[in-house]
Amino acid sequence: MRSSVTILAALVPFLIGHSPVLAQDAPVPAGALALERSLVQVARRVEDSVVAIARYQVASPPPSPNPSGVPPTVDPDHPDFIPNEYGTGIVVSAPGDTTRRLILTCFHVVTGPPVAAGQNPTHKLHVRFSNRRGCPAKILAADPRSDLAILELSPTDLEQAGLQARSLKPLNINATPLPPKGRFVLLLGNPFAIARDGSASVGWALISNTRRHAVTPGNRPGTEHSIHRLGTLLQLDKRLRHGTSGGPVLDLNGRLLGLTTSITPHDGIDTPAGFAIPLDKPITRIINTLRKGLEVEYGFLGVQPDDVSTGQLAGYSGEFDQSGAARAARVFRGSPAERAGIRSGDLILAVDTEPVRDRYELMRHVELVGPGRELAIELWRETTRRRVHVKAKLGKWPLPDRSGMVASKRRHPTWRGLDVDYPTGRRRFVPDSFEFPRAVVVTAVQPGSSAAESGIEPGDFIESAVGQRTETPADFFRVVNSRRGGVSLKLLDGRQVTLTP
């Protein structure tokens, strides 16, 4: 297949040649025909992997009749069915199971706005395929911070719809470098009530920019902590229609580059533009986590950063070849930052050799890699007038209870009635001082279990097990899972308890 550059070079004469004013009978340039063939081939190869998603409300009492006296249908297979919301998704494989298929889409496609007091609506999801067959779906895992979600399809529901999982062709989820500006891409989606018809619509666009900042509308859960406010999105030169969120962005070889999203641009800038979530390495980590049904975890350094502008940077005694930096305005006690040797007032210049020019770049580097990762951080310390290099092993960003996150599986099974997490894993257990205990936090205790009988409660911190430090969930389960008898635990408040099988 010819390169996209060569094909696009022929596009201008193709358009001119097809102008009824200039040359009605001019032959079509070979490059333009090659472009057309490429578009047709990619669309044909991919369209069966693109689905329409309908989200509809089943309310109690039943919906009121419309002016004609006929109540609206809530049967998604009925020709008159109109969903409350609709969008697009793509078929992906289930890790380690070739007999199952999942649907990747955007979080905002499958979750609704907050429910008003006194209301208790039930939302259901329905997926329709290109052959117009459809079946129910449920959320396997969803992450509001990345605006991504994975839907699960029941084999029984597929069979009743006349479908088999093996017949649904998944698209490959592989990390790709950010595409350059000007890259020509193909878009597939399901605009405007397309939930009645699973046939995806095709469009094209150029990559206008990368690392665009955006925020989701304020009425969605977790939007104030969206990772896309940090500069993650691809900008397209095409305005996306309602219903196209969750659709694939493909290069001319049919390689998946990203997922379209209707996330609102930051501060309303560039509203006519379209955006896409790229399939770079950090986003691929998130998607693969969701495909396993797990909670997506984000990294936490433990600094309160602010921006250092070009003018402010000139006031420091060092020589810098970058336009700005992030400053550690505050370093929290016991945090990965403090333990790595970062001090308040330090300038953070780079993370893993990537320059840090403002606080958002710092937060993006830290949050997207997840907890447990060790980052190499380059600092400027004005008090000593020298560069300092440290390594910090990240903690976990605190998850609010009402974040909207969905996880159907746990990384670690409940042990003797206990569920534990990183000390900052849940926001309700983090003190206002943001002090990091060197312990795991108990997030849940099963009634009647050995843990409950010992007096352990959610919010307690476990400092050690059988005398060994437990600073992460992996540390804790590595110690306790090998024990068969009673296991002694030391809590941060000094209590000693022993849990029996």
C-alpha angles and dihedrals in degrees: 000000000000118000119267090241093057092045094048091049087065094049097083096054088043091058092044091047090053095050108117089214098052107034122349096176100036113132117254111255114247092237092056091051089050089052091051092049090050092052093047093047095049093045092049092047096047107032095084088059093056119086138188116236123204123192114194136173125239103197133187117252098037117262117279119257118263120241090280090061094246116121114233114259121249093191105111091203093056116104091231095051114127117185125220088234135002139189146148136276140175131229114247133174127258112243111258095356119090092182095066133070129198134194122232116204143137122293093232091056094063102033127064135214119282115291116249120239113279094021125107108177121171117221122205131191128221126187122205122196131210091264088061093249116127144182140184121274136194133203113264094179135345134187119195094191093064095029089234132129140175122216125205124219119209113229088222092053091047091050092050088052091052094252135122125207092230090058092059108089112220124214116233118253105212127154111250132185116258107276115245123252110274095033110147112232139183121226128201123189148141109246127187116002091335088145084095090062125034095205107118122226119232128223139158137223146164126247099250098181146338135224092037119172120230142158130209121240112283097244094069123092116260095006094133088064099043112147088218090072085070096064110270106132134103114227118219127200089232130083109233119227122229108274098034096096110118095030123133125261108208137183122227090272091057094252113152110243102168151321124269118238136184092217109151115248118248113280091353094289118151093007094165091060128094124229137205136194105236124228094231122143098276094047091046088055089054094048093048090050091052091047087061090052093245134137113263110238125205130204124255125196101181102236131118102223132198133183127268111201127209091262093049091047089056088061092065121089096236130087114246131185095197132083097237146341144209121256125212096233090175134010115203120229115262092005125140087253094055093044089051091054101256112150133201109270095030116135113230106216104169144003118208088346092304111123119247111211100167142003093270092059090050092050092047093052092048103039101044098056095058133224123312094037119125115225127196107225127193116209139184113217110197094191090065096025094228143105117258127199119204138167120224127192105213128234127207127281109241114256115216114228093237096046095121092238115153124200123168095188138044128228090224128025120242109275117212090330096314133119116186137184141178110300089255095037096112122039095218091063096048113098118233088249089061090225111169114226116208091237143076120262123232107235100178140009122199114229114250093017127128089256092053093048090052091058098250113151136187108279095037116126122224111211100182144355120216087347096306122119116252108194097148134031089251090055091049098049093042088061102039101039091066093055123091104178132045115330121206118218129192116209125210091246090060099260118139118208134172121213120205127204 
